[in-house]
Amino acid sequence: MPDDFNPTEWITTKEAAELTGYSTSYLRKAISRGLLRARKRGRDWFLSKAEVLAYAEKMKRLGTAKHDPTKAWARD
């Protein structure tokens, strides 16, 4: 964790799952694929709450287009 770790800005995968409706397994896969930034403290992964909400909103906005590998956003 960064030295400026603020518990109000970082949430666990369980809290992120409750907030977004994604499963904890999906969130861990997103972390391993580099889609979400996270830090591990002990046995728990912590994610930036703002980043999780932005990711969920982006996926909602994209709808089924998120599965199209020819789209420019997929190459970002």
Protein Blocks (a to p, Z undefined) as FASTA:
>chain_A
ZZklcfklpccfklmmmmnopafklmmmmmmnopaccddehjbccddfklmmmmmmmmmm
nmmmlmmmkbmklmZZ
